[in-house]
Amino acid sequence: MTLQVPHDNALNILQCNKLSLYVLSNFEFAGERPKEIGNLQSLESLFMANNMLLGSMSTEIYNMSKLREIGFGNNSLSGALPKCICDQLLELESLYLHRNNLDGQLPEN
């Protein structure tokens, strides 16, 4: 299931547990990502690029074991990429994190 929603209702979609694609790019979201995003366990693709997101790559995405693509490019994320991200997200094929403030080493696997 794929939904396209107006900006005002974008976060209300976090209750749709059968959603497979969630694109919130260019929405001018600022601050931390909502923790409830981890409830979207059927999600295969998550794109939140070109916003003003802050904070680190938090572990709520580990609840989304079907994720194949993650796009958080062009935000203000900081800290290190969790070393176990590849162990937790076994289906992950693409990870877009360009233009952020991340540091540390990439996971070996």
Buried (B, 14 or more C-beta within 10 A) or exposed (E): EEEEBEEEEBBEBBEBEEBBBBBBBEBEBEEEBEEEBBBBEBBBBBBBBBBEBBEBBBEBBBBBBBBBBBBBBBBBBEBEBBEEBBEBBEEBEEBBBEBBEBEEEEBEE
